[in-house]
């Protein structure tokens, strides 16, 4: 089954996580995986990213798309494997000087 969404001119970043963390837009926001496993067991349409609950993350390096001038909308699907802890982060922007997007563990 094909993934039902492709980027439009208004999409600044799109990560299908179907075997990799590449950005499907022309904006170059490809991710770097740390302790990520991709398989059809993890995916809804094809392959999905499996996070191990402790060291897994997807980092997106400094990119203008991560410093929006206005409000943004972030949407994603996830399949939690348990209740979150108070220190868990799903999406995190490190800081203004080093804007990186981290996607942490599968809760």
C-alpha positions in Angstrom: 0.0 0.0 0.0 1.4 3.4 -1.0 1.7 6.2 1.6 -1.2 8.5 0.9 0.5 11.9 1.2 3.1 13.6 -0.9 4.6 17.0 -0.2 3.0 20.2 -1.6 4.6 23.6 -1.9 3.5 24.4 1.7 5.1 21.4 3.2 8.4 22.2 4.9 9.3 18.8 6.1 7.9 15.3 5.5 9.4 12.1 7.0 7.6 8.9 6.0 10.1 6.8 8.0 9.7 4.1 5.4 13.1 2.5 5.7 15.0 5.7 6.4 14.5 9.2 7.9 14.9 11.1 4.6 12.9 14.3 4.1 10.5 13.8 1.2 10.5 17.5 0.4 13.2 19.5 -1.5 14.2 21.2 1.8 17.0 18.8 2.7 15.9 18.0 6.2 17.2 14.4 6.1 17.5 12.7 9.5 20.4 10.8 11.1 19.3 7.6 12.8 20.6 6.4 16.1 19.5 2.9 17.3 16.5 2.9 14.9 15.2 -0.4 13.4 12.9 -0.2 10.3 10.5 -3.1 9.6 7.0 -3.7 8.4 6.1 -4.7 12.0 6.7 -1.1 13.0 4.9 0.5 10.0 1.3 1.2 9.2 1.7 1.5 5.4 5.2 0.0 4.7 8.2 0.0 7.0 8.2 2.1 10.1 10.8 3.3 12.6 11.2 1.2 15.8 12.7 3.0 18.8 14.2 1.0 21.6 13.0 3.1 24.5 16.3 4.5 25.7 19.0 5.4 23.1 16.9 5.7 19.9 16.6 9.1 18.2 16.3 10.7 14.8 18.3 13.9 14.6 17.8 16.6 11.9 20.7 19.0 11.7 20.5 22.8 11.6 18.1 23.8 8.8 16.1 26.9 8.1 12.9 24.7 8.1 13.4 24.2 11.8 13.3 27.9 12.6 9.9 29.0 11.5 8.8 32.6 11.8 5.3 31.7 12.7 3.4 29.0 14.4 3.7 25.5 12.9 1.7 22.3 13.0 3.5 19.0 13.7 1.6 15.8 13.1 2.6 12.1 13.4 1.4 8.7 14.2 2.9 6.5 16.8 2.1 3.2 18.5 2.9 3.5 22.2 4.3 0.4 24.0 3.6 1.7 27.5 2.8 4.8 29.5 5.2 7.8 29.2 7.5 8.8 32.1 7.6 12.5 33.1 11.0 13.0 31.5 10.1 11.4 28.1 10.2 13.7 25.0 8.7 12.8 21.7 9.7 15.8 19.7 12.3 18.3 21.0 14.1 21.3 19.5 17.5 21.6 21.2 17.9 25.4 21.1 17.9 28.4 18.8 21.7 28.2 18.2 21.6 24.5 17.3 18.1 23.9 16.0 17.9 20.1 15.8 14.8 18.1 15.9 14.9 14.9 17.9 12.3 12.2 17.9 12.9 10.2 21.0 11.4 6.9 22.1 8.3 5.0 21.3 6.3 5.5 24.4 
